[in-house]
Amino acid sequence: MKYTHYIWDFDGTLFDTYPIILKGFMDTLNTYQIQADEKEIYYLLKSKSSKAIAEKYGLDFAEFTRVFKSFEAKDTREPVPFEGAKAILERVIAEGGKNYILTHRDTPGTNELLATYELTDYFVEIIGSERPFPRKPAPDSLLYLIDTYKMETSQAVMIGDRFMDIDAGKAAGINTVFFDQDHLLEDVSATQNVTHLLDID
C-alpha cells in the first residue's frame, strides 16, 4: 500500500447503504407532501449532502433529519460492504498501515454494521456525527486525526464517494481517493480515482 493512514468515509464507500438511505429520504419528502424525482435526490445526495435536500425544499434540517432517521430505522434491509472492502482493509493492516472512519453516521450505528461483518477491529478510531466537529467538507475532524496520531500528511489519505470527502481531504492537506463505483459524478479532482476498492494504492 502507498500510504500509512487510510481514513475512510462509510456510507457509499465501505458499505452500500444508499438504497436504504435513498428510500428513507423519498419517504421523508413524501411526509412533507413533496413529490421529488428519485434520480435527482440521489444526485443531490452524492454531489452535495442531505442538508442540500432540506435546503432545496425549504425544510428545517434538524427536523428533516429526525424524520429521515425514523424511516431509516424501520427499513429491515441489511446494508452490505462493497466488494473488496474487507480485503483492502486487511491489506492495509498487513502492510503496516492503519484504518480510520470519518462519517456523518453516528458511531454506535457504524459499529453495529461493522460488527455484523466482523470488521470492527480493523479500525483504530471512528469519528461519527455525535463528535463536536463541523460536517465535511470542513477539515476539522481530519486535522484532529492528523494531530492525534501524529500523521505525516504525505502518508495519509481520505477515501470517499462524494465531493465533500475529497474537499475535506484537500483542505486538511492530505491525499485523496475518489471511489466512483456508479460513475455518477464528473470533474472530481482527487489524487486517485477508482471504481473498485481493491484498486486503491
C-alpha positions in Angstrom: 0.0 0.0 0.0 1.2 3.5 -0.8 0.2 5.2 2.5 0.2 4.6 6.2 -3.0 6.1 7.3 -6.3 5.3 5.4 -9.2 7.4 6.5 -12.5 6.1 5.1 -15.9 7.5 4.6 -18.5 4.9 5.5 -21.8 5.3 3.6 -21.3 4.8 -0.1 -17.6 4.0 0.3 -17.2 1.0 2.6 -20.8 0.0 2.8 -23.5 0.1 0.1 -26.1 1.9 2.2 -27.6 4.2 -0.4 -30.6 2.1 -1.4 -31.8 2.3 2.2 -30.8 6.0 2.6 -32.5 7.0 -0.7 -35.7 5.2 0.2 -35.6 7.0 3.6 -35.3 10.4 2.0 -38.0 9.8 -0.5 -40.4 8.7 2.3 -39.4 11.7 4.3 -40.2 14.1 1.4 -43.5 12.3 1.0 -44.3 13.1 4.6 -44.0 16.8 3.6 -46.2 16.2 0.6 -43.2 16.7 -1.7 -43.1 14.7 -4.9 -39.5 14.5 -5.9 -37.6 12.7 -8.6 -35.6 9.8 -7.2 -32.7 10.3 -9.5 -32.5 14.0 -8.7 -32.5 13.2 -5.0 -29.8 10.6 -5.4 -27.6 13.1 -7.3 -28.1 15.7 -4.6 -27.0 13.1 -2.0 -23.9 12.2 -3.9 -22.9 15.6 -5.2 -23.7 17.6 -2.1 -25.4 16.2 1.1 -28.7 15.6 2.8 -28.6 19.2 4.0 -28.8 20.3 0.4 -32.0 18.3 0.0 -33.6 20.0 3.0 -32.4 23.4 1.8 -33.8 22.8 -1.7 -37.3 22.3 -0.3 -37.0 24.9 2.5 -37.2 22.4 5.3 -35.6 22.6 8.7 -32.6 20.3 8.6 -32.8 19.0 12.2 -36.4 18.1 11.8 -35.9 16.7 8.3 -33.0 14.5 9.7 -35.2 13.3 12.6 -37.9 12.2 10.3 -35.4 10.5 7.9 -33.8 8.6 10.8 -37.2 7.2 11.8 -37.8 5.9 8.3 -34.2 4.5 8.0 -34.6 2.7 11.3 -37.8 1.0 10.0 -36.1 -0.4 6.9 -35.3 -4.1 7.6 -32.8 -4.5 4.7 -29.2 -5.1 5.8 -26.5 -2.9 4.2 -23.6 -4.8 2.9 -19.9 -3.9 2.5 -18.8 -3.1 -1.1 -16.9 -5.8 -2.9 -13.3 -5.8 -1.8 -13.9 -3.8 1.4 -12.7 -6.4 3.8 -9.8 -7.4 1.6 -8.5 -3.8 1.2 -8.8 -3.2 5.0 -6.9 -6.4 5.6 -4.2 -5.4 3.1 -3.7 -2.0 4.7 -3.1 -3.7 8.1 -1.0 -6.5 6.7 1.4 -3.9 5.1 1.7 -1.9 8.4 -1.0 0.7 7.8 -3.9 1.8 9.9 -7.6 2.4 9.1 -9.9 5.1 10.4 -13.5 6.0 9.7 -14.9 9.6 9.3 -18.6 9.5 8.8 -21.8 11.6 9.2 -23.4 8.4 10.6 -23.4 8.1 14.4 -20.6 5.9 15.8 -22.9 3.3 17.5 -24.8 2.7 14.2 -21.5 2.4 12.4 -20.1 0.0 14.9 -23.3 -2.1 14.7 -22.9 -2.6 10.9 -19.1 -3.2 11.2 -19.7 -5.9 13.9 -22.2 -7.7 11.6 -19.4 -8.4 9.2 -16.6 -8.7 11.8 -14.9 -5.6 10.7 -14.8 -3.6 14.0 -11.2 -4.5 14.9 -9.9 -3.2 11.5 -10.2 0.4 12.7 -8.1 2.5 15.1 -10.8 5.2 15.6 -14.3 6.1 14.3 -15.4 9.7 14.2 -19.2 9.8 13.9 -21.8 12.5 13.8 -22.0 12.8 17.6 -18.5 14.2 17.8 -18.1 18.0 18.1 -16.7 18.6 14.7 -18.3 20.6 11.8 -19.5 18.3 9.0 -17.4 17.6 5.9 -16.1 19.3 3.8 -14.7 21.1 6.9 -11.3 19.6 7.6 -11.5 19.8 11.4 -12.1 16.1 12.1 -9.3 15.2 9.7 -7.0 17.6 11.4 -7.9 16.1 14.7 -6.9 12.6 13.4 -3.7 14.0 11.9 -2.7 15.6 15.2 -3.8 12.8 17.5 -2.0 10.1 15.6 1.0 12.3 14.5 0.4 11.6 10.8 2.7 12.7 8.1 0.3 14.3 5.7 2.1 12.7 2.8 1.3 9.3 4.4 -2.4 10.0 5.0 -5.3 9.6 2.5 -9.0 10.4 2.7 -11.2 8.0 0.7 -14.8 8.8 -0.2 -17.5 8.8 -2.8 -18.6 12.4 -2.7 -17.1 15.8 -3.4 -17.2 16.7 0.3 -14.9 13.8 1.1 -12.3 14.9 -1.4 -12.7 18.6 -0.5 -12.2 17.8 3.2 -9.0 15.8 2.4 -7.6 18.6 0.3 -8.4 21.2 3.0 -6.5 19.0 5.5 -3.5 18.8 3.2 -3.7 15.0 2.7 -4.0 12.7 -0.3 -7.5 11.8 -1.6 -9.1 8.8 -3.3 -12.4 9.2 -5.0 -14.5 6.0 -5.1 -16.7 6.3 -8.2 -18.5 2.9 -8.3 -21.6 4.2 -10.1 -19.9 6.7 -12.5 -22.3 9.5 -11.4 -20.0 12.4 -10.6 -17.7 14.1 -13.1 -14.8 16.5 -12.7 -13.7 15.1 -9.3 -10.0 16.0 -8.9 -8.5 13.6 -6.4 -5.1 12.1 -6.0 -6.6 8.8 -7.4 -9.9 7.9 -8.8 -11.1 4.3 -8.6 -14.2 2.2 -9.4 -13.2 -0.7 -7.2 -11.9 -0.6 -3.7 -9.1 -3.1 -4.4 -7.6 -0.6 -6.9 -6.7 1.8 -4.2 -2.9 2.4 -3.9 
